[in-house]
Amino acid sequence: MSITDPVRLSGSSAGGEVASMECAQVRFLSVTDVESLVTLEESTWDEDQAASAGELAARIQAYPQLGIGAFTADGVALASLFMKPITVEELRAAATWSDCAEVRTPAPARTRSLFGISLSSIDADAVTAIFEFFWPYALKGGWRDIYLGSPMPGLRGWMKANPEGSPDSYMREKRHGLPRDPQLRYYHGKGFREILECKPGYFPHPASLDHGAVIRGRIPLAAGAPLWRLVPLSWLHLMRSTLFRLV
Ligand SMILES: CC(C)(COP(=O)(O)OP(=O)(O)OC[C@H]1O[C@@H](n2cnc3c(N)ncnc32)[C@H](O)[C@@H]1OP(=O)(O)O)[C@@H](O)C(=O)NCCC(=O)NCCS
């Protein structure tokens, strides 16, 4: 899919009706997008989880090449992805999502890893478009992998049915070869296939019993990093729909 070719997308309106929305633009975010991003945050996250306008603006200003949004022609935000550079040491030392997500300038100089601060969406195709948009820039920038701290919304129910189990064993549980948890399964489908660590008290999320699963996705084709630095960005854009799919 090309970012210049509008794509028909379907999503839910605030009133619950299914509306047809067209993703007209996928691009890096600017502070002028904050109002529509706040609306998206409020429709996807609980009140105590949604980022404020100030927090969103700070992320955009600190990491202008690591915040991406998909919008309708009217400027309605359909999906957003915020990332930041992180070192493996920082990730290991971080107890909570807030530690991982903290906006720091200057960012650590010597890392090829990113942390996905948040992904918010009201339309699955818009998320696909965002990842597809980002891969050429990721290769050009020399990024190798993205870490995420995912909720595990099935944990609470599973622990009730399996009181002898542990959050860590649930996080690693598989069904038909895929993660048992629906959100870990979702991320597995997006290429986040390494399940690394279960962090208790990671963020307020009742269904996850406040646990977060630290997972990792490798940037497709990142192993060829030295080569990609030489290839013009316009070529990488042309190649992306065939080569840069994670799945
Ligand atoms: C997670 C999220 C970004 C996925 O958005 P999306 O790509 O538009 O995909 P959908 O919401 O349509 O979900 C796709 C599938 O994953 C499943 N899934 C994803 N997150 C899930 C969750 N928390 N609980 C249960 N199922 C989930 C959905 O059930 C759906 O399955 P289906 O295709 O069988 O219906 C979006 O649901 C969202 O913004 N959630 C709130 C914020 C959040 O949890 N962000 C990620 C944490 S960093």
The ligand as an ORCA input file, in Angstrom:
! r2SCAN-3c Opt
* xyz 0 1
  C      -3.993     -2.816     20.624
  C      -4.518     -1.917     19.489
  C      -3.450     -0.894     19.134
  C      -4.803     -2.810     18.289
  O      -5.392     -2.008     17.287
  P      -5.749     -2.548     15.814
  O      -4.511     -2.873     15.077
  O      -6.639     -1.495     15.206
  O      -6.467     -3.933     16.014
  P      -7.860     -4.323     16.719
  O      -8.147     -3.415     17.887
  O      -8.903     -4.429     15.651
  O      -7.465     -5.749     17.243
  C      -6.962     -6.743     16.375
  C      -7.128     -8.086     17.040
  O      -6.269     -8.195     18.198
  C      -7.035     -8.490     19.361
  N      -6.576     -7.651     20.468
  C      -5.706     -6.647     20.428
  N      -5.591     -6.095     21.647
  C      -6.413     -6.790     22.452
  C      -6.755     -6.702     23.812
  N      -6.246     -5.786     24.628
  N      -7.657     -7.566     24.309
  C      -8.216     -8.486     23.520
  N      -7.940     -8.615     22.226
  C      -7.045     -7.778     21.712
  C      -8.444     -8.084     18.986
  O      -9.371     -8.914     19.666
  C      -8.549     -8.309     17.506
  O      -8.883     -9.650     17.250
  P      -9.913     -9.985     16.078
  O      -9.204     -9.546     14.807
  O     -10.072    -11.453     16.210
  O     -11.131     -9.188     16.375
  C      -5.840     -1.174     19.853
  O      -6.794     -2.137     20.231
  C      -5.678     -0.171     20.961
  O      -5.413      0.991     20.688
  N      -5.867     -0.611     22.229
  C      -5.774      0.244     23.391
  C      -4.378      0.636     23.672
  C      -3.405     -0.528     23.767
  O      -3.607     -1.521     24.452
  N      -2.269     -0.340     23.072
  C      -1.195     -1.312     23.030
  C      -0.364     -1.287     24.268
  S       1.225     -0.554     23.969
*
